Amino acid sequence: MKNSDSKHGGPDRGQGRKPLDPQSATVSFPVKMSIEQREKLKRLGGATWVRKKIDVAKEPTHE
């Protein structure tokens, strides 16, 4: 039996993961990789590490 006064679960406001930056929209981008690559990515810092690498990477030049 579920208690209706419970603070757990349900479709209340504020549920779910909070945005990284409330001013910017975010998207998911699935990437295929090997199990070994996934484990290394976790050790490197996961999504936070990837976002930092993207932010500091230079744009390619087109000739």
C-alpha positions, 0 to 999 in steps of 0.5 A, a space after each residue: 500500500 502506498 502512502 499518499 503523503 510520501 515524498 518519494 516518486 510521483 509526477 511532482 514538479 522538480 523531479 528528474 535531473 537538473 539542467 547543467 546550465 539553466 540558460 542553455 538547452 542540452 541534448 543527449 548524444 549516444 556514442 558507440 564504443 567498446 566496453 574498454 573505452 567506456 570504462 576508460 571514459 568513466 575513469 577520465 571523468 565521464 560526460 563532464 570530461 567530454 564536455 570540457 574537451 569539446 569546450 577547449 578543442 579548436 574548430 577545424 579549418 576549412 580550405 
